[in-house]
Amino acid sequence: MATYRIGEIRPNPFRNIDRYPINREKVEKLKESIGRTDFWDNLVARIGADGKPEIGYGHHRMVALRELFDDAHEISLIVRDLDDAAMLHMMADENSDDWKSDSAVTVETVRATRDFLLGDKEQIRNGKRGHPIEVATIATITTFLGWKGTRVEQALAIIAAEEAGTIEPEDTADLDMEQATVLRRHVSKIPDPVVKAKAIARVRGDLREGRIGTRGIADVVREVREQAAPPPEPKVPAAIAKGIYADIDNFWRVAVQVNGRTFTRPEIIRLIAENRDAFELTATALGVPWAEQIAMALDEMAREAQSLAEVLRAENAVEVAS
């Protein structure tokens, strides 16, 4: 055993301190226990590349110690010659009681294992590399950790969603693996970030308050999406639409008789352009179905008439001359 100051003791190099959760309830219980019985010297560590000790496990105890004592306070560590695989296994085994209550424990352990098996030099910061680089498949990670394949597969799916930017780590924090998996599966399909954030907040709040369980997550997400979606625009029934657009096509092919009067093509087009707004206002006030769509059809007629104005004028001149 060797004695070290608290301030020089480093965490397990595979543990991402920013993302790997600390259970505050556990820390408070440890602080009470240390206050009653003093600290027990059973932390295992190795000496890292910078000459500082790196603990394999006991991170909650270190948090408790740092909150109780200053950096100069000394504790004893069991120092061993541990390779990267041993350190990673220690981290994986450290908080097994938290696996079911917090998905982040599983996710961050699988992430560290995947990066280790892939030989990620940025992830392995201790200077002791050399593990053979191999494809970190589900089977490979499952074999290395001794975990169930389903658990590893769920964690990898969450990691992939985080790295793709469809969810953030805090979205599934504090949720168990089943809840995190269901939430990830449903909110990843929402393209609108505002709607997605609202759905996540609603689900997390409902889970926290006990209003829903895992099975209710999909329903809550669906409800938020439906509330955020604009009401569907009324559509012109196919038969009516076909008739409207057929008329548009025919207006510059034939003359039209209305109340016994024959209108030439230029006259019909002018009437359409002049009366479009009046038609829409009147139809809307009277509650005529599909008023907006019909008005849009009139717009289309006017636009096409503009583009064909020269041709129409030329044809009308010929008609007058004849």
JOQUI-V628380 format. One record per residue. N is the residue number from 1. RES is the residue in one letter. PSI is psi in whole degrees, -180 to 180 (* if undefined). NEAR is the number of other C-alpha atoms within 12 Angstrom. D_CENTER is the distance of its C-alpha to the mean C-alpha in Angstrom with 2 decimals. Layout:
# JOQUI-V628380
n:N res:RES psi:PSI near:NEAR d_center:D_CENTER
n:N res:RES psi:PSI near:NEAR d_center:D_CENTER
This chain:
# JOQUI-V628380
n:1 res:M psi:152 near:16 d_center:46.86
n:2 res:A psi:154 near:21 d_center:46.38
n:3 res:T psi:136 near:21 d_center:45.76
n:4 res:Y psi:152 near:27 d_center:43.08
n:5 res:R psi:145 near:22 d_center:42.02
n:6 res:I psi:-39 near:30 d_center:38.68
n:7 res:G psi:-19 near:22 d_center:37.64
n:8 res:E psi:0 near:24 d_center:38.00
n:9 res:I psi:128 near:39 d_center:36.10
n:10 res:R psi:154 near:34 d_center:32.80
n:11 res:P psi:171 near:37 d_center:29.86
n:12 res:N psi:127 near:42 d_center:29.16
n:13 res:P psi:-15 near:43 d_center:28.02
n:14 res:F psi:-5 near:43 d_center:25.25
n:15 res:R psi:116 near:43 d_center:23.75
n:16 res:N psi:103 near:29 d_center:21.10
n:17 res:I psi:-33 near:20 d_center:22.42
n:18 res:D psi:-27 near:13 d_center:19.54
n:19 res:R psi:-30 near:24 d_center:16.96
n:20 res:Y psi:123 near:34 d_center:19.33
n:21 res:P psi:149 near:33 d_center:20.02
n:22 res:I psi:126 near:28 d_center:23.52
n:23 res:N psi:107 near:25 d_center:24.77
n:24 res:R psi:-35 near:18 d_center:26.73
n:25 res:E psi:-41 near:16 d_center:28.86
n:26 res:K psi:-40 near:22 d_center:29.98
n:27 res:V psi:-45 near:24 d_center:30.84
n:28 res:E psi:-39 near:21 d_center:32.95
n:29 res:K psi:-39 near:18 d_center:34.79
n:30 res:L psi:-39 near:28 d_center:35.52
n:31 res:K psi:-40 near:25 d_center:36.90
n:32 res:E psi:-43 near:19 d_center:39.16
n:33 res:S psi:-43 near:18 d_center:40.32
n:34 res:I psi:-37 near:23 d_center:41.06
n:35 res:G psi:-31 near:17 d_center:42.98
n:36 res:R psi:-43 near:11 d_center:45.10
n:37 res:T psi:5 near:11 d_center:45.73
n:38 res:D psi:178 near:17 d_center:44.83
n:39 res:F psi:138 near:25 d_center:42.46
n:40 res:W psi:134 near:20 d_center:42.95
n:41 res:D psi:81 near:22 d_center:43.13
n:42 res:N psi:26 near:20 d_center:41.14
n:43 res:L psi:132 near:32 d_center:38.27
n:44 res:V psi:137 near:33 d_center:38.20
n:45 res:A psi:169 near:38 d_center:37.44
n:46 res:R psi:167 near:34 d_center:38.22
n:47 res:I psi:123 near:32 d_center:39.24
n:48 res:G psi:-179 near:30 d_center:36.63
n:49 res:A psi:-27 near:17 d_center:37.37
n:50 res:D psi:7 near:16 d_center:38.03
n:51 res:G psi:1 near:15 d_center:40.56
n:52 res:K psi:151 near:25 d_center:38.52
n:53 res:P psi:139 near:36 d_center:37.84
n:54 res:E psi:121 near:42 d_center:34.39
n:55 res:I psi:145 near:42 d_center:33.91
n:56 res:G psi:-35 near:41 d_center:32.62
n:57 res:Y psi:-179 near:35 d_center:31.59
n:58 res:G psi:26 near:34 d_center:32.38
n:59 res:H psi:-33 near:36 d_center:29.68
n:60 res:H psi:-38 near:30 d_center:29.88
n:61 res:R psi:-38 near:37 d_center:33.63
n:62 res:M psi:-38 near:41 d_center:33.29
n:63 res:V psi:-45 near:32 d_center:31.16
n:64 res:A psi:-44 near:29 d_center:33.85
n:65 res:L psi:-42 near:33 d_center:36.62
n:66 res:R psi:-27 near:25 d_center:35.24
n:67 res:E psi:-18 near:22 d_center:35.02
n:68 res:L psi:-31 near:23 d_center:38.57
n:69 res:F psi:167 near:22 d_center:40.32
n:70 res:D psi:175 near:17 d_center:40.37
n:71 res:D psi:-22 near:18 d_center:39.59
n:72 res:A psi:-12 near:16 d_center:43.26
n:73 res:H psi:136 near:20 d_center:43.41
n:74 res:E psi:141 near:21 d_center:44.20
n:75 res:I psi:163 near:30 d_center:43.11
n:76 res:S psi:140 near:22 d_center:44.10
n:77 res:L psi:148 near:31 d_center:41.84
n:78 res:I psi:109 near:24 d_center:42.61
n:79 res:V psi:127 near:24 d_center:42.23
n:80 res:R psi:164 near:20 d_center:41.86
n:81 res:D psi:94 near:19 d_center:41.34
n:82 res:L psi:135 near:24 d_center:37.85
n:83 res:D psi:178 near:28 d_center:35.95
n:84 res:D psi:-42 near:37 d_center:32.22
n:85 res:A psi:-42 near:30 d_center:31.80
n:86 res:A psi:-41 near:28 d_center:33.62
n:87 res:M psi:-40 near:36 d_center:31.54
n:88 res:L psi:-41 near:38 d_center:28.28
n:89 res:H psi:-39 near:30 d_center:29.82
n:90 res:M psi:-42 near:32 d_center:30.92
n:91 res:M psi:-41 near:36 d_center:27.47
n:92 res:A psi:-35 near:37 d_center:26.12
n:93 res:D psi:-15 near:22 d_center:29.02
n:94 res:E psi:-49 near:27 d_center:29.06
n:95 res:N psi:47 near:31 d_center:26.75
n:96 res:S psi:-27 near:20 d_center:27.00
n:97 res:D psi:-14 near:15 d_center:27.52
n:98 res:D psi:-4 near:27 d_center:24.04
n:99 res:W psi:-44 near:30 d_center:22.30
n:100 res:K psi:-26 near:20 d_center:22.06
n:101 res:S psi:-21 near:22 d_center:21.21
n:102 res:D psi:111 near:32 d_center:18.44
n:103 res:S psi:-27 near:41 d_center:15.90
n:104 res:A psi:-31 near:44 d_center:15.65
n:105 res:V psi:-48 near:40 d_center:19.27
n:106 res:T psi:-46 near:48 d_center:18.68
n:107 res:V psi:-47 near:42 d_center:15.57
n:108 res:E psi:-31 near:35 d_center:17.45
n:109 res:T psi:-43 near:45 d_center:20.63
n:110 res:V psi:-39 near:46 d_center:19.29
n:111 res:R psi:-46 near:40 d_center:17.73
n:112 res:A psi:-39 near:43 d_center:21.17
n:113 res:T psi:-44 near:47 d_center:23.00
n:114 res:R psi:-48 near:37 d_center:21.22
n:115 res:D psi:-36 near:33 d_center:21.94
n:116 res:F psi:-46 near:40 d_center:25.45
n:117 res:L psi:-25 near:34 d_center:26.23
n:118 res:L psi:-4 near:24 d_center:25.09
n:119 res:G psi:37 near:25 d_center:27.33
n:120 res:D psi:108 near:26 d_center:24.81
n:121 res:K psi:-27 near:20 d_center:27.34
n:122 res:E psi:-33 near:16 d_center:24.94
n:123 res:Q psi:-37 near:26 d_center:23.64
n:124 res:I psi:100 near:32 d_center:27.24
n:125 res:R psi:4 near:25 d_center:28.95
n:126 res:N psi:-4 near:32 d_center:32.13
n:127 res:G psi:-6 near:21 d_center:34.16
n:128 res:K psi:83 near:26 d_center:34.96
n:129 res:R psi:-165 near:24 d_center:33.39
n:130 res:G psi:-8 near:18 d_center:35.05
n:131 res:H psi:134 near:20 d_center:33.00
n:132 res:P psi:133 near:15 d_center:33.15
n:133 res:I psi:129 near:17 d_center:30.13
n:134 res:E psi:163 near:18 d_center:28.79
n:135 res:V psi:124 near:17 d_center:25.82
n:136 res:A psi:73 near:27 d_center:23.56
n:137 res:T psi:170 near:21 d_center:23.18
n:138 res:I psi:-42 near:27 d_center:22.25
n:139 res:A psi:-40 near:22 d_center:26.01
n:140 res:T psi:-46 near:24 d_center:26.76
n:141 res:I psi:-41 near:35 d_center:24.43
n:142 res:T psi:-44 near:26 d_center:25.58
n:143 res:T psi:-43 near:19 d_center:29.17
n:144 res:F psi:-45 near:26 d_center:28.82
n:145 res:L psi:-21 near:33 d_center:27.32
n:146 res:G psi:28 near:19 d_center:29.17
n:147 res:W psi:170 near:26 d_center:26.12
n:148 res:K psi:144 near:19 d_center:25.26
n:149 res:G psi:-36 near:20 d_center:23.45
n:150 res:T psi:-42 near:19 d_center:21.04
n:151 res:R psi:-43 near:30 d_center:19.89
n:152 res:V psi:-42 near:36 d_center:19.46
n:153 res:E psi:-43 near:28 d_center:17.66
n:154 res:Q psi:-43 near:32 d_center:15.05
n:155 res:A psi:-42 near:42 d_center:14.64
n:156 res:L psi:-34 near:36 d_center:14.46
n:157 res:A psi:-39 near:29 d_center:11.69
n:158 res:I psi:-43 near:41 d_center:9.53
n:159 res:I psi:-44 near:33 d_center:11.00
n:160 res:A psi:-40 near:24 d_center:10.39
n:161 res:A psi:-40 near:27 d_center:6.60
n:162 res:E psi:-45 near:25 d_center:7.11
n:163 res:E psi:-24 near:14 d_center:9.85
n:164 res:A psi:-10 near:13 d_center:8.36
n:165 res:G psi:11 near:20 d_center:6.18
n:166 res:T psi:-21 near:27 d_center:2.94
n:167 res:I psi:164 near:32 d_center:2.74
n:168 res:E psi:155 near:26 d_center:6.36
n:169 res:P psi:-38 near:31 d_center:9.45
n:170 res:E psi:-16 near:23 d_center:10.59
n:171 res:D psi:-35 near:35 d_center:8.02
n:172 res:T psi:4 near:38 d_center:10.01
n:173 res:A psi:141 near:33 d_center:13.16
n:174 res:D psi:-6 near:31 d_center:16.32
n:175 res:L psi:152 near:36 d_center:15.12
n:176 res:D psi:173 near:30 d_center:17.12
n:177 res:M psi:-40 near:32 d_center:15.97
n:178 res:E psi:-45 near:30 d_center:16.31
n:179 res:Q psi:-45 near:36 d_center:14.34
n:180 res:A psi:-39 near:47 d_center:11.45
n:181 res:T psi:-45 near:38 d_center:11.72
n:182 res:V psi:-43 near:32 d_center:11.98
n:183 res:L psi:-47 near:45 d_center:9.10
n:184 res:R psi:-43 near:40 d_center:6.75
n:185 res:R psi:-38 near:25 d_center:8.90
n:186 res:H psi:-40 near:31 d_center:8.83
n:187 res:V psi:-21 near:41 d_center:5.70
n:188 res:S psi:-19 near:31 d_center:4.43
n:189 res:K psi:-6 near:22 d_center:7.70
n:190 res:I psi:116 near:27 d_center:7.52
n:191 res:P psi:-30 near:17 d_center:8.59
n:192 res:D psi:116 near:17 d_center:9.77
n:193 res:P psi:-31 near:19 d_center:7.98
n:194 res:V psi:-45 near:16 d_center:10.81
n:195 res:V psi:-40 near:24 d_center:10.54
n:196 res:K psi:-46 near:32 d_center:6.93
n:197 res:A psi:-39 near:26 d_center:8.33
n:198 res:K psi:-41 near:24 d_center:11.42
n:199 res:A psi:-43 near:36 d_center:10.29
n:200 res:I psi:-45 near:41 d_center:8.85
n:201 res:A psi:-41 near:24 d_center:12.10
n:202 res:R psi:-45 near:29 d_center:14.18
n:203 res:V psi:-47 near:38 d_center:13.28
n:204 res:R psi:-40 near:31 d_center:13.87
n:205 res:G psi:-43 near:20 d_center:17.00
n:206 res:D psi:-38 near:23 d_center:18.32
n:207 res:L psi:-43 near:25 d_center:17.99
n:208 res:R psi:-39 near:18 d_center:19.67
n:209 res:E psi:-2 near:11 d_center:22.40
n:210 res:G psi:17 near:13 d_center:22.98
n:211 res:R psi:-25 near:16 d_center:22.60
n:212 res:I psi:163 near:20 d_center:20.51
n:213 res:G psi:-167 near:24 d_center:20.14
n:214 res:T psi:-40 near:25 d_center:17.75
n:215 res:R psi:-20 near:20 d_center:19.08
n:216 res:G psi:-7 near:23 d_center:18.33
n:217 res:I psi:-47 near:34 d_center:14.53
n:218 res:A psi:-41 near:28 d_center:14.33
n:219 res:D psi:-40 near:22 d_center:17.02
n:220 res:V psi:-44 near:31 d_center:15.48
n:221 res:V psi:-43 near:35 d_center:12.23
n:222 res:R psi:-41 near:25 d_center:14.74
n:223 res:E psi:-42 near:22 d_center:16.99
n:224 res:V psi:-42 near:26 d_center:14.67
n:225 res:R psi:-42 near:28 d_center:13.83
n:226 res:E psi:-38 near:17 d_center:17.58
n:227 res:Q psi:-34 near:14 d_center:18.62
n:228 res:A psi:-21 near:20 d_center:16.63
n:229 res:A psi:138 near:16 d_center:17.85
n:230 res:P psi:149 near:9 d_center:21.22
n:231 res:P psi:141 near:10 d_center:24.19
n:232 res:P psi:139 near:8 d_center:25.17
n:233 res:E psi:137 near:11 d_center:28.07
n:234 res:P psi:139 near:13 d_center:31.33
n:235 res:K psi:143 near:16 d_center:32.48
n:236 res:V psi:127 near:22 d_center:36.09
n:237 res:P psi:147 near:14 d_center:37.39
n:238 res:A psi:-41 near:12 d_center:38.05
n:239 res:A psi:-41 near:11 d_center:41.81
n:240 res:I psi:-44 near:18 d_center:41.96
n:241 res:A psi:-42 near:20 d_center:39.64
n:242 res:K psi:-41 near:15 d_center:41.81
n:243 res:G psi:-42 near:16 d_center:44.90
n:244 res:I psi:-51 near:25 d_center:43.64
n:245 res:Y psi:-24 near:23 d_center:42.67
n:246 res:A psi:-39 near:17 d_center:45.84
n:247 res:D psi:-41 near:22 d_center:47.83
n:248 res:I psi:-45 near:28 d_center:46.15
n:249 res:D psi:-33 near:21 d_center:47.24
n:250 res:N psi:-17 near:17 d_center:50.75
n:251 res:F psi:-33 near:30 d_center:51.44
n:252 res:W psi:24 near:30 d_center:52.69
n:253 res:R psi:-26 near:18 d_center:54.68
n:254 res:V psi:160 near:18 d_center:56.85
n:255 res:A psi:156 near:19 d_center:58.60
n:256 res:V psi:138 near:21 d_center:57.73
n:257 res:Q psi:126 near:14 d_center:60.21
n:258 res:V psi:122 near:11 d_center:59.35
n:259 res:N psi:41 near:7 d_center:62.06
n:260 res:G psi:-1 near:7 d_center:64.71
n:261 res:R psi:139 near:11 d_center:63.75
n:262 res:T psi:127 near:14 d_center:62.50
n:263 res:F psi:132 near:21 d_center:59.73
n:264 res:T psi:168 near:25 d_center:59.39
n:265 res:R psi:-48 near:32 d_center:56.05
n:266 res:P psi:-36 near:33 d_center:55.97
n:267 res:E psi:-42 near:26 d_center:56.86
n:268 res:I psi:-44 near:31 d_center:54.12
n:269 res:I psi:-41 near:36 d_center:51.53
n:270 res:R psi:-42 near:25 d_center:52.86
n:271 res:L psi:-40 near:23 d_center:52.74
n:272 res:I psi:-50 near:31 d_center:49.14
n:273 res:A psi:-41 near:26 d_center:48.14
n:274 res:E psi:-29 near:17 d_center:50.23
n:275 res:N psi:6 near:19 d_center:49.20
n:276 res:R psi:-51 near:28 d_center:45.50
n:277 res:D psi:-41 near:21 d_center:44.49
n:278 res:A psi:-41 near:18 d_center:47.28
n:279 res:F psi:-47 near:27 d_center:46.19
n:280 res:E psi:-45 near:27 d_center:42.58
n:281 res:L psi:-46 near:17 d_center:43.75
n:282 res:T psi:-46 near:17 d_center:46.36
n:283 res:A psi:-40 near:20 d_center:44.18
n:284 res:T psi:-44 near:18 d_center:41.39
n:285 res:A psi:-35 near:13 d_center:44.00
n:286 res:L psi:-4 near:12 d_center:45.52
n:287 res:G psi:29 near:13 d_center:42.24
n:288 res:V psi:127 near:17 d_center:42.77
n:289 res:P psi:144 near:19 d_center:39.91
n:290 res:W psi:27 near:24 d_center:37.92
n:291 res:A psi:-43 near:28 d_center:39.69
n:292 res:E psi:-41 near:26 d_center:36.89
n:293 res:Q psi:-39 near:26 d_center:36.63
n:294 res:I psi:-40 near:33 d_center:40.41
n:295 res:A psi:-37 near:30 d_center:40.55
n:296 res:M psi:-36 near:24 d_center:38.04
n:297 res:A psi:-39 near:30 d_center:40.40
n:298 res:L psi:-39 near:33 d_center:43.25
n:299 res:D psi:-45 near:28 d_center:41.36
n:300 res:E psi:-40 near:24 d_center:40.94
n:301 res:M psi:-44 near:34 d_center:44.66
n:302 res:A psi:-41 near:31 d_center:45.52
n:303 res:R psi:-43 near:19 d_center:43.35
n:304 res:E psi:-34 near:24 d_center:44.93
n:305 res:A psi:-39 near:29 d_center:48.31
n:306 res:Q psi:-45 near:20 d_center:47.84
n:307 res:S psi:-25 near:14 d_center:47.21
n:308 res:L psi:14 near:18 d_center:50.24
n:309 res:A psi:-45 near:21 d_center:52.47
n:310 res:E psi:-43 near:14 d_center:54.87
n:311 res:V psi:-43 near:17 d_center:55.38
n:312 res:L psi:-42 near:25 d_center:55.93
n:313 res:R psi:-40 near:21 d_center:58.42
n:314 res:A psi:-43 near:15 d_center:60.28
n:315 res:E psi:-39 near:19 d_center:60.48
n:316 res:N psi:-37 near:20 d_center:61.70
n:317 res:A psi:-40 near:14 d_center:64.36
n:318 res:V psi:-43 near:11 d_center:65.56
n:319 res:E psi:-44 near:13 d_center:65.75
n:320 res:V psi:-43 near:10 d_center:67.74
n:321 res:A psi:-35 near:8 d_center:70.07
n:322 res:S psi:* near:7 d_center:70.77
